[in-house]
Amino acid sequence: MAGWFRIKLWKRVFLGLVLGVLFGVLVSRAMDAGAAEALLANVRVAGDLFIALIRLVIVPLIFLTLVAGVVALGDPARLGTIGVKTIALYLGTTVIANIIGLGMGTLFRPGRGVDLGGAAPRAVSTESAGLIDRLAAMATKNPFEGLMAGDALTLALTAILLAAGGVAAWLSLRAGERRTLSAFTFAALFALGVAGASADILVVIGVSLVFGVVLLFTRSDAAASFFSYASDKVLVVTHWIMELAPFGVFALIAYVAGVKGLETFTAVASLAAAVYLGCILHMGLIYGGIIRFVLGLPFINFFRGILDAMMVAFSTSSSSATLPVTIASVSGNLGVSKSIAGSVLPLGATINMDGTALYLGIVALFTAQAFGYPIEPHHYPLIALTAGLVSIGAAGIPSASLFLLATVLDVFGVSAEHTALVVGFIFPFDRPLDMMRTVVNVTGDATVATTVAKWEGELDEAVFRARPAN
């Protein structure tokens, strides 16, 4: 068992992914469709629970790391400087991503000859949910919503995690540190409760930033020590959860491969090729170019350093769920300071959706080509602008970007009926596409964090350049 944990996480996740594909395909071949889907749906619950565990720590992770990062800056003026650089980089790469998406859509013409006549809305079950359904449903919402609503399962799971973590933290503190903990606990828990009561991660970020700025102006060493300690501990809890990633990935991918079917992916082969090639180009040319030519650092070390985050992003299709791994990878493998990682990455997980912007550009042209809508030259910048705007703050959950299409398609007059047909046609095949664009989103977050750290003198280049060969 000890040998299993010595294997790098990305390798274990990759093994889980491959075995999940094989298991899903074998089950779908060996059983009739209904029985196979029922079995794989039960298997998927393990993956859904893994996602639920990650989402349970997302709000405290964002709150504590953002506050710790802001307080660690020491000088309020630095917060404004870092914020401007961060947002400018995120917006700049988003614009480029959408341009690449429009280019891929023009080059591949994925909508040409596609028949959308058979697309139909998905039926919604009205049956009451059983225990397995309730467990799985925990992964579809912010767990703090469950706490506010009094959901028993969410309350029980939260109580267990908080009790275990709280006892461990308290026992590890010295007497003086316990007094510091008492001084800040009430204010921190109040702010965390206000942030967590909202399902909107932007609200969590806003509350965290305000709370951090207030503490920053107090210039309290005790506050800095407390939140640095607390953020470290929540990352430890996150690390424990991530040890379950290979098993969660196995369950999630088994369902995708067995129920969706790998062969159905050929129905959108041209669209898939455009999305995957566009994503690879954006990561290699734009992100790799920034690391190599703007920062003067070896881009191979960069991509190797965030492999864990990329694999988890690909498997879960959720940039929010991947955030804990991204923070750990960027801080531990790339040498980005905790203050930069803690302030830049949570913001990026919400507003930096380069993969979404790229995808929306491609799907907009896919729709125009499938239905014969004329695309005039002035439509391209409008599509780029609209896709970029709607991608900012898009939910960091699977397939969220697919439901932003209506705003983008309205640019060239696509009817509501045609928009519904496009969503109905793509949705069954969207998960493999979403997996790749989530990798782009997470890689973009890491790129911006590394760039800001380099510019601010907060990058340990010795750590960045010292990555092992495997």
NORZI-V556697 format. One line per field, one symbol per residue. ss: DSSP state (~ for helix, > for strand, _ for the rest). psi: psi as a letter, one per 40 degrees, with the letter a starting at -180 (. if undefined). burial: # if it has 9 or more other ideal C-beta (glycine too) atoms within 8 Angstrom, else .. A space follows every 10 residues. Layout:
BEGIN
ss = ???
psi = ???
burial = ???
END
This chain:
BEGIN
ss = _~~~~~__~~ ~~~~~~~~~~ ~~~~~~~~~~ __~~~~~~~~ ~~~~~~~~~~ ~~~~~~~~~~ ~~~~~~~~~~ ~~___~~~~~ ~~~~~~~~~~ ~~~~~~~~~~ ~~~~~~~~__ __________ __________ ~~~~~~~~~~ __~~~~~~~_ _~~~~~~~~~ ~~~~~~~~~~ ~~__~~~~~~ ~~~~~~~~~~ ~~~~~~____ ~~~~~~~~~~ ~~~~~~~~__ ~~~~~~~~~~ ~~~~~~~~~~ ~~__~~~~~~ ~~~~~~~~~~ ~~~~~~~~~~ ~~~~~~~~~~ ~~~~~~~~~~ ~~~~____~~ ~~~~~_~~~~ ~~~~~~__~~ ~~~~~~~~~~ ~~~~_>_~~~ ~~~~~~~~~~ ~__~~~~~~~ ~~~~~~~~~~ ~_____~~~~ ~~~~~~~~~~ ~________~ ~~~~~~~~~~ ~~___~~~~~ ~~~~~~~__~ ~~~~~~~~~~ ~~~~~~~~~~ ~~~~~___>_ ~~~~~_____
psi = ddddeehidd dddddddddd ddddddddde iidddddddd dddddddddd ddddddeddd dddddddddd deddhddddd dddddddddd dddddddddd ddddddddfe ehehhedeii ihihieiiha ddddddddee ihddddddef hddddddddd dddddddddd deiidddddd dddedddddd ddddddeieh dddddddddd ddddddeefh dddddddddd dddddddddd deeedddddd dddddddddd hddededfdd dddddddddd dddddddddd ddddefihdd dddddedddd dddddefhdd dedddddddd dddeehiddd dddddddded eggddddddd dddddddddd efhhhidedd dddddddddd dheihfihed ddeeddddde dffhiddddd dddddddded dddddddddd dddddddddd dddddeffhg ddddeehie.
burial = ........## .######.## #####.##.. #....##.## #.######## ########## ########## ###..#.##. ##..###.## #.######## #####..### #..#.#.... .......... ...######. #######... #.###.##.. #...#..### ..#...##.# #..#...#.. ##..##.#.. #####.###. ###.##.... .######### #.###.###. ##.####### ########## #..##..#.# #########. ###..##### ##..#.#.#. ########## ########## ########## #.######## ########## ########## ########## #.#.....## .###.###.# ##.#.#..## ##.###.##. ##.#...### #######.## ########## ########## ####.#.##. ..###.....
END
